[in-house]
Amino acid sequence: MPESRAGPVIFAAGTLMPISSPPLQDGAVLVREGRIEAVGDLADIGRENPDTEVRFFPNYTIIPGAVNAHAHLGFRRKDAPEGAAFSEWLGTLIERLPEKEAWTAQAASDCAREAIEAGTTYMAESSPYGECLPQLAESGMAGTVYAEFFPHEIGTPEESVDSIVAKVRELREGLPERVDAQVSVHSPYTVDPESSRLAARRTREMGWKLAIHLSESPEEVEFLKSGTGGLADIFGANEWGGVGVSPVRYAQSVELLAPQTIAAHLATGVSEEDIEVLAQTGVAVAHCPRSNAYLRCGVSPVPAMIASGIRVGMGTDGLWSSPSMNLFEETLFAVELHDMSGAAGLELATLGGARALGIEAGSLEVGKWADLAVIETSWESRNLERDVLEAAAGGGVVATVVGGNMIYNRLGT
Ligand SMILES: [Zn+2]
């Protein structure tokens, strides 16, 4: 990835949409050392910085880059398992894991490129033992790879957690400045309660972050409630189900819910009481509506979660349950599903994700990283936010900038 930073540069467009403040006509950001030093009118910023290079996109809109709060890079679109009930799909996925090994790295590079060309500047990726970290680090995006661990492959809960903590330390060596590794407790049906609790405690003590899948499918709800169903059939040796509570309550009981945790899906079996629990613990949520639809998992009660003050970002999940790595396309799907405004959608795709992950990005504000996307939408647009979202969802991203580095530029200017 491009490590060297050139001198200061002004990125400007016919429309500048900071998200955290109203859109500006002929607006600009001044970028120095990868961060935003000023936001305002191009005329003013240009006058105050006369010798600074200007990259001006007069008929376009600059927005913050997409923050993908939950993704998997290591899958190919062409051999995705058919959409089916979650446990059926997961069964197929597990069967195909051995053949997948041969092409995971290539898939991860391709998926990262697809995300970049759709305006993604930050990605929270989860993969087994962090296997997709090299490809994320090489892509030029900023991001975090959450290393999933599977205790049955390792040993006792203590050994498993020691091993994943050591693995993450090793993964962190030699990474680009804005690429990071953390731990993922994959799910309530693959990681036992003791390993989950230990991983939550250890990471919390060290100030690390955590990613989990939670309350994704009706089968997961059934596994935890009664210890039966499709997931109990697949993971016959996992005997800790049947505890009579919801996935959210279970996750709370093993201490997984905390402000540094991002929980993906929450697609089904999330009651009003569960939403209160989520809000009280301060856990953040990644919304993956297209994956949820593909795997017949239901509709996440995202508007109610947002109303309760829960931090929500958007996630594409991976290409075996989702049609693309385009986070704006994912967000447009959510906007239609929940009847939200374009402005609400754009905020979810950018600032919402940044807040959920606790990163200094997602809006064009002084001091934040200069992560931008340039979109084919002009100031004359009638419904600006909605039009920008639709354009970004539909292939209208022409340039992507991460920390002031242009890592994609279709215009060649
Ligand atoms: Zn996932």
Residues whose N, C-alpha, C, O or C-beta is under 5 A from the ligand:
A	BS01	ZN	D317
